[in-house]
Amino acid sequence: MAREATTLLGPDDPTPFAIDNAEGRSPFLLIGDHAGAAIPAALGDLGLTAEDRARHIAIDIGVRGLGRELARLLDAPFIHQAYSRLVIDCNRDPAREDAVPIQSDGTTITGNRALNDISLSARISAIHIPYHGAIAAILDARHQAGMTTILLALHSFTPVLNGSVRPWDVGVLHWHGRTDFAKAMLCAFQGDNAICVGDNQPYRMDSTDYSIPLHAIGRDLPYAELEVRQDLISDDKGQLYWAGEIHRTAMSALTSQQEEGGKARHMGH
């Protein structure tokens, strides 16, 4: 395996994040913490096979294409991570041990064993900090421009985990802060009998999450974290379909909130 340098990224490595539709003017900002699967050349293959590097342990399958299409439909920027969460997980506090996992879903990531402080700091400095700095910069710019922002985090989950079949098509995650938009999206999804929606399922948002607590809860912004089942968005057709469903649901939730806001203002007169 290649040796890790203090300066992690080389000239042929991708930048740590990319932004689709950067000039999007809608209230929505989309983020994809696990949308990429790149590994810096200095790290070799982390001791993983090509098959493992394409699995859910390395990437949220389908999120890159889903986010690209949803950004177009919503006229929203989509900022997404280029590197695999096995290099460093951008939805974890970098101080947490699971920010650089040694094992994931039964697979040992040998390239992450015995990671020293210098190597860990290199991953944080090269990938984690620039990604979150870019999100913060976009939010700052939107705030200074007087733009409303609703933060939507896009993730995907496996149909089966530890032998248990997960019945949900999509999950809406929320925790503290401005949960009103997440609950409005949940209500809109629940209005469609063809969709099996989870309320904080298959995961419950808590302090292990990093991006939404930092950027949305920390700024008192409305938000939702969406988990779409991977087999539903593993190809272009599925990504286009679910981008359409999420677009419809997000706009329905936005309209319902605007109507409620209008009623509240009317009652105040």
C-alpha positions as CSV (number, residue, x, y, z in Angstrom):
1,M,0.0,0.0,0.0
2,A,1.2,3.5,-0.8
3,R,2.6,5.5,2.0
4,E,0.6,8.4,3.4
5,A,2.2,11.8,3.1
6,T,1.7,14.8,5.4
7,T,0.3,16.7,2.5
8,L,-2.3,14.2,1.4
9,L,-3.7,15.3,-1.9
10,G,-1.5,15.3,-5.0
11,P,-2.0,17.2,-8.3
12,D,-4.0,14.3,-9.9
13,D,-6.4,13.9,-6.9
14,P,-9.8,15.5,-7.2
15,T,-10.6,18.6,-5.1
16,P,-12.3,17.6,-1.8
17,F,-15.7,18.9,-2.9
18,A,-17.7,19.9,-5.9
19,I,-20.7,22.1,-6.4
20,D,-23.4,21.6,-9.0
21,N,-25.7,24.5,-9.9
22,A,-23.7,26.9,-7.7
23,E,-25.9,29.8,-8.7
24,G,-29.1,28.2,-7.7
25,R,-31.5,30.8,-6.3
26,S,-34.2,28.7,-4.5
27,P,-34.4,28.5,-0.7
28,F,-32.8,25.0,-0.8
29,L,-29.2,24.0,-0.3
30,L,-28.4,20.4,-0.9
31,I,-25.4,18.6,0.6
32,G,-24.0,15.1,0.0
33,D,-21.6,14.1,2.7
34,H,-21.0,10.6,1.3
35,A,-21.6,11.1,-2.5
36,G,-18.0,10.4,-3.5
37,A,-15.8,7.3,-3.6
38,A,-12.4,8.7,-4.4
39,I,-9.3,7.7,-2.4
40,P,-6.2,9.9,-2.5
41,A,-3.4,8.3,-4.5
42,A,-1.1,8.5,-1.5
43,L,-3.4,6.0,0.3
44,G,-3.5,3.4,-2.4
45,D,-6.7,1.4,-2.2
46,L,-6.9,1.3,1.7
47,G,-6.4,-2.4,1.4
48,L,-9.8,-2.9,-0.2
49,T,-10.9,-4.7,-3.3
50,A,-12.6,-2.8,-6.2
51,E,-15.9,-4.5,-5.1
52,D,-15.6,-3.2,-1.6
53,R,-14.8,0.3,-2.8
54,A,-18.0,0.3,-4.8
55,R,-20.2,-0.9,-1.8
56,H,-22.2,1.2,0.6
57,I,-19.4,1.0,3.1
58,A,-17.5,3.4,0.9
59,I,-20.2,5.5,-0.8
60,D,-23.9,6.4,-0.6
61,I,-24.8,4.7,-3.8
62,G,-27.0,6.9,-6.1
63,V,-26.7,10.1,-4.2
64,R,-24.4,11.8,-6.7
65,G,-26.9,11.4,-9.6
66,L,-29.9,12.0,-7.4
67,G,-28.4,15.3,-6.1
68,R,-27.5,16.5,-9.5
69,E,-31.0,16.1,-10.8
70,L,-32.6,17.4,-7.7
71,A,-30.4,20.5,-7.9
72,R,-31.7,21.1,-11.4
73,L,-35.4,20.6,-10.4
74,L,-35.2,22.8,-7.3
75,D,-32.8,25.4,-8.7
76,A,-30.6,24.7,-5.7
77,P,-26.8,24.4,-5.2
78,F,-25.6,20.8,-4.5
79,I,-22.3,20.6,-2.6
80,H,-21.0,17.1,-2.3
81,Q,-17.9,15.3,-1.0
82,A,-15.6,13.7,-3.6
83,Y,-13.8,11.3,-1.2
84,S,-15.0,8.1,0.3
85,R,-16.2,8.1,3.9
86,L,-13.6,5.4,4.5
87,V,-10.9,8.1,4.0
88,I,-12.7,10.4,6.5
89,D,-16.4,10.5,7.2
90,C,-17.6,14.1,6.7
91,N,-20.8,13.4,8.7
92,R,-18.8,12.7,11.8
93,D,-16.9,15.0,14.2
94,P,-13.3,14.3,13.1
95,A,-12.5,13.8,16.8
96,R,-14.7,10.7,16.9
97,E,-13.0,7.3,16.4
98,D,-15.6,6.3,13.7
99,A,-14.6,9.3,11.6
100,V,-12.0,7.0,10.1
101,P,-13.4,3.5,10.5
102,I,-11.2,0.4,10.9
103,Q,-14.2,-1.9,10.2
104,S,-17.4,-1.4,8.4
105,D,-20.2,-3.9,7.9
106,G,-17.9,-6.8,8.6
107,T,-15.1,-5.5,6.3
108,T,-11.7,-4.5,7.8
109,I,-10.2,-1.4,6.3
110,T,-6.6,-2.3,6.7
111,G,-5.4,1.1,5.4
112,N,-7.0,2.8,8.4
113,R,-5.3,0.6,11.1
114,A,-2.6,2.2,13.3
115,L,-3.3,5.6,11.8
116,N,-1.0,8.1,13.5
117,D,-1.9,11.7,14.5
118,I,0.0,13.2,11.5
119,S,-1.8,11.0,9.0
120,L,-5.2,11.7,10.6
121,S,-4.6,15.4,10.6
122,A,-3.7,15.3,6.9
123,R,-7.0,13.7,6.1
124,I,-8.9,16.2,8.2
125,S,-7.0,19.2,6.8
126,A,-7.2,18.1,3.2
127,I,-10.8,16.8,3.0
128,H,-13.0,17.4,6.1
129,I,-12.2,21.0,6.8
130,P,-12.5,22.3,3.2
131,Y,-15.8,20.6,2.6
132,H,-17.4,22.0,5.7
133,G,-15.7,25.4,5.1
134,A,-17.3,25.5,1.7
135,I,-20.8,24.8,3.1
136,A,-20.3,27.5,5.8
137,A,-19.2,30.0,3.1
138,I,-22.3,29.3,1.0
139,L,-24.5,29.7,4.0
140,D,-22.8,33.0,5.0
141,A,-23.1,34.4,1.5
142,R,-26.8,33.5,1.3
143,H,-27.4,35.0,4.8
144,Q,-25.6,38.2,3.8
145,A,-27.7,38.4,0.6
146,G,-30.9,38.1,2.6
147,M,-31.7,34.6,1.2
148,T,-33.8,32.1,3.1
149,T,-32.0,28.7,3.3
150,I,-33.5,25.2,3.9
151,L,-30.7,22.6,4.3
152,L,-31.4,19.2,2.7
153,A,-28.8,16.5,3.4
154,L,-29.0,13.6,0.9
155,H,-28.0,10.0,1.9
156,S,-28.9,6.5,0.9
157,F,-29.2,3.3,2.9
158,T,-28.9,-0.5,2.3
159,P,-32.1,-2.6,1.7
160,V,-30.8,-5.2,4.1
161,L,-28.7,-4.7,7.2
162,N,-27.5,-7.6,9.3
163,G,-30.1,-9.9,7.7
164,S,-33.0,-7.6,8.5
165,V,-35.0,-6.3,5.5
166,R,-35.7,-2.5,5.7
167,P,-39.1,-1.8,4.3
168,W,-38.8,2.0,3.9
169,D,-38.4,3.6,0.5
170,V,-37.3,6.9,2.1
171,G,-36.6,8.2,5.6
172,V,-36.9,11.7,6.9
173,L,-34.4,12.4,9.8
174,H,-34.6,15.2,12.3
175,W,-33.4,16.0,15.8
176,H,-33.2,19.4,17.5
177,G,-33.7,22.9,16.2
178,R,-36.0,23.9,13.3
179,T,-37.6,20.5,12.7
180,D,-40.7,22.1,11.2
181,F,-39.6,21.6,7.6
182,A,-38.6,18.0,8.1
183,K,-42.0,17.3,9.7
184,A,-43.7,19.0,6.8
185,M,-41.8,16.8,4.3
186,L,-42.6,13.7,6.4
187,C,-46.3,14.7,6.3
188,A,-46.2,15.2,2.5
189,F,-44.5,11.8,1.9
190,Q,-47.1,10.2,4.2
191,G,-49.8,11.5,2.0
192,D,-48.6,9.2,-0.8
193,N,-49.8,5.6,-0.1
194,A,-47.3,4.3,-2.7
195,I,-44.4,5.4,-0.6
196,C,-43.2,3.7,2.6
197,V,-41.7,6.6,4.6
198,G,-39.7,6.3,7.8
199,D,-39.9,8.9,10.6
200,N,-36.3,8.9,11.8
201,Q,-35.9,5.5,10.2
202,P,-33.8,3.6,9.2
203,Y,-31.6,5.9,11.3
204,R,-32.5,8.3,14.1
205,M,-30.6,11.5,13.9
206,D,-28.5,12.1,17.1
207,S,-25.2,13.5,18.2
208,T,-23.3,11.1,16.0
209,D,-24.4,13.2,13.0
210,Y,-22.2,16.2,12.3
211,S,-23.4,18.2,9.2
212,I,-27.0,19.0,10.1
213,P,-26.2,19.8,13.7
214,L,-23.3,22.0,12.7
215,H,-24.8,23.9,9.7
216,A,-28.5,23.8,10.3
217,I,-29.2,23.4,14.0
218,G,-26.2,25.6,14.8
219,R,-27.6,28.4,12.6
220,D,-31.3,27.8,13.5
221,L,-32.1,26.9,9.9
222,P,-34.9,24.6,8.8
223,Y,-33.6,21.3,7.5
224,A,-34.3,17.7,6.6
225,E,-31.9,14.8,6.2
226,L,-33.2,12.4,3.6
227,E,-32.3,8.7,3.4
228,V,-33.3,6.9,0.1
229,R,-33.0,3.1,-0.2
230,Q,-30.0,2.4,-2.5
231,D,-31.7,-0.1,-4.8
232,L,-34.2,2.6,-5.7
233,I,-31.5,5.1,-6.9
234,S,-28.8,2.8,-8.2
235,D,-29.4,3.7,-11.8
236,D,-30.2,6.8,-13.8
237,K,-33.9,5.9,-14.1
238,G,-34.3,5.6,-10.3
239,Q,-32.4,8.7,-9.7
240,L,-34.6,10.7,-12.0
241,Y,-37.7,9.3,-10.5
242,W,-36.7,9.9,-6.9
243,A,-35.4,13.4,-7.7
244,G,-38.9,14.1,-9.0
245,E,-40.6,12.6,-5.9
246,I,-38.3,14.6,-3.5
247,H,-38.8,17.8,-5.5
248,R,-42.6,17.4,-5.4
249,T,-42.5,16.7,-1.7
250,A,-40.1,19.5,-0.8
251,M,-42.2,22.0,-2.8
252,S,-45.4,20.8,-1.1
253,A,-43.8,21.2,2.3
254,L,-42.5,24.6,1.4
255,T,-46.0,25.7,0.2
256,S,-47.6,24.4,3.3
257,Q,-45.1,26.3,5.5
258,Q,-45.6,29.5,3.5
259,E,-49.4,29.2,3.9
260,E,-49.0,28.7,7.6
261,G,-46.7,31.7,7.8
262,G,-49.3,33.8,5.9
263,K,-52.1,32.7,8.3
264,A,-49.9,33.6,11.3
265,R,-49.2,37.0,9.9
266,H,-52.8,37.6,9.1
267,M,-53.9,36.6,12.6
268,G,-51.3,39.1,14.0
269,H,-53.1,42.0,12.3
